[in-house]
Amino acid sequence: MPHKVWRPDCSCDVPMGTEPIRCGPEPCPYCGAPPVFAGWARGAIEEMAQYQRVHGLKALGPHRKLAGELFRGLRERCAGCAGSGFDGAEHWAYCLVCEGTGGVWNADEEYLVAAYRLLLHRYPNAAAAGALSAGGVGLGVRPEQQSG
């Protein structure tokens, strides 16, 4: 479940590493200034599920280094939600622009299919259940375009 994120709204000069952890809208412990609502965020488990949804790959494993190299810079941050995937102030809702993913692919489909084929060739168990195959299933490739 997404949770609200707060940011300090003061100019306190707090030394790096000594910032208070903000679990909610608590005021600054140094000056008492209230924080400002900064949007919504996912927890760690939700981030892992989102990675799997967006990339079609398991969130953990030895394939992540190669996946990072192959897909770095291939998604643009959504302008509608500033990359969070969420809209709303009082209640969250998925961003309609990016369908809650926080961005859109900016690479051509041919490159993506080739990158997934390479990754799945080296790491056959990297695909998330039901998400991908070496033929590009899950990438918007029509069945008649698939090989094999």
MOBEL-V254917 format. One record per run of one state. SS is the DSSP state (hx for helix, st for strand, lp for the rest). FROM is the first residue (numbers start at 1). TO is the last residue. If there is no record, write none. Layout:
BEGIN
SS;FROM;TO / SS;FROM;TO
END
This chain:
BEGIN
lp;1;2 / st;3;7 / lp;8;35 / st;36;41 / lp;42;43 / hx;44;55 / lp;56;56 / st;57;57 / lp;58;63 / hx;64;71 / lp;72;74 / st;75;77 / lp;78;85 / st;86;87 / lp;88;92 / st;93;94 / lp;95;102 / st;103;105 / lp;106;108 / hx;109;122 / lp;123;126 / st;127;127 / lp;128;142 / hx;143;145 / lp;146;148
END
